[in-house]
């Protein structure tokens, strides 16, 4: 795979994540009234329309500081720049790294879109068991978490390059 074809694939993954995120948030906003829910798997999962003014998984949602939205937008923009640079430079055979970065990019773009236009993000996925529940989240949050997980797995389980592999790469250039 060439550098440009890899970049095109990774950009496509990010754009699919953004498109699916936008579509699912639109459907939820149109079909489920705010703070209402639809039971999907009793005792485990429901669709719940909420709006989050905080970060992923409602982190900082209770903060009333006027700086919060601007800070979250700024952080997302910086993260997108870093991920874009890493993706642009990612031309190795580490597919998990490219896919992970693409998922993070798509998720960050999806949530940034909401935050810039509305100051809050539509969340709707709620997993729970009895009184215990995970914070409500959305597809963009899921993509970010899965992407970060792929990067962690790549770091933990990728065999580091030995001296002979590094020499072979240098000789092939």
N, C-alpha and C positions, 0 to 999 in steps of 0.2 A: 504494500500500500504506500502510495506517495504521500508526501507531507500535505499537499493540497487536498487529496481525496480524504485523508484522515480528518483534516480540518472541516471539510464539507460535511462529513458524517457527524462529527461532534457538534457542529453548529445545528445540524438538522435535529439531533436529539434534544438540544436546548430549546429549539423552536417548537418541537412537538410538546415538550413539557409546558411551555408557556401557553400554547393553544389549548391543551387539555385543561390546564389550570383556569384559564379565562372562561372556557366553556362550562366547566363544572360550577364555578362560582356564579356565573350568570344563571344557570339552571336553578341553583339553590336560592338565589336572590329572587327569582321570578316565581318559584313554585312553593317555597316554604316561608311563611311569615316569620319575621324576626323573633327569635327566642322560642319558636315552636320546633317540634321534632317529629320525625317519622321513624317508628321502630322498624329495624331491619332484622336483627337477630335478638330476640328477647333475652335480656340479662347480659348482653355482650356489646351490641353495636346499634347505634341509631344515627340518623342524619339530623343534625341540630343546627339551625341557622343562627349564628352569632356574628358579631363584628368585633374584631380585636384591634385595639389602638396600640397594643404593645408589640413586642417582638414575637418570634416563633413560640408556640405553646403558651401564649399570653404572658410571657415574661415582660415585666414592667407595665402591664396593662393598668394597674392601679395607680401608677404615678401620674400626678397632675401637672408636672412640670411643663412649661411651654416649650422647652427645648427638646422634648421627647421625640416628636415626629421628625423634626429636622435632624436630630442625631441618628435616628433609625434610617432615614433616607440617605444620609451621608455615609453611614456604615455600609449600607447595601451598595451604594455606588462604588466605594473603595473596594469592597469584596468583589464586585463585578469586574473592576479593572484588574485586580490581582488574578482572578480566575481566567479572564480573557488572555492575559499575558502568558500564564501557565499553559493554557490550551494552545496558544499560538506556537509556543516553544516545544510542546509535547509532540515529538515526532518519533519516539521510540516505539518499541513493540508492546509497550504496557497499555493494553487496551483498557484494563480496569481503571487506570489513572485518567485516561481520556473520557471514558463514560462517566466516571465519578465527577470530574470537573464539569462535564456537560450538564449533568443532573443538577449540580449546585448552581450553575449559571442559569438554567431554565427556572429553577425554583426561586432564586433571588430576583430574577426579572419579573416573574409572576407576582410576587408580593410587593416588589417595588412599584409596579404598575398601579396596584390598589392604593398603596400608601401615598404616592404622588397625586393621584387623581382625587382620592377621597379622604386621606388621612387615617384610614383604617383598612383592615384586611378582612374579607369574608372567610370565616372558618365554619366547618360543617361536619367533620368526621369526629364522632365521639365513641370511644371504647371505654367500657366500664364493667365492673363486676360488683354487684350489690352497691354499697355506698362508695366504693373506691373507683375513681375514674381518672383517665389520662386527660390532660387538657385538650379541649377541642382544637382541631388543626385542619389543614387543607392539603390539597395535592402538592402545592409548591413546597410546603413544609416537609412532606413525605419525600419529595425528590431531593431536597437538601440533605435530609438525614440518610437516605440510601446512598447518595453520592459521597457523603463524608464517610459512611461505613465502607464503601469500596476503596476509598483512599487509605483508610486504616488497615484494611485487609491487605492491600498492596504493600504497605509499609511493613506489616508484620510478617507476611509470608513470601515476599519476593526474595529470591536468592540474590545476594549482593554480588556484584561483578568481581570476579577474581582477576588477578594480574594478567593472566593470559587472555581473558575476554577483553579487557581494556586495551591491551596491546593489539589484538586483532581488529578492534574497532578503529584504533588510531591508524593502523596500516591500511585499512580499506578506504580511508578518506583521501 
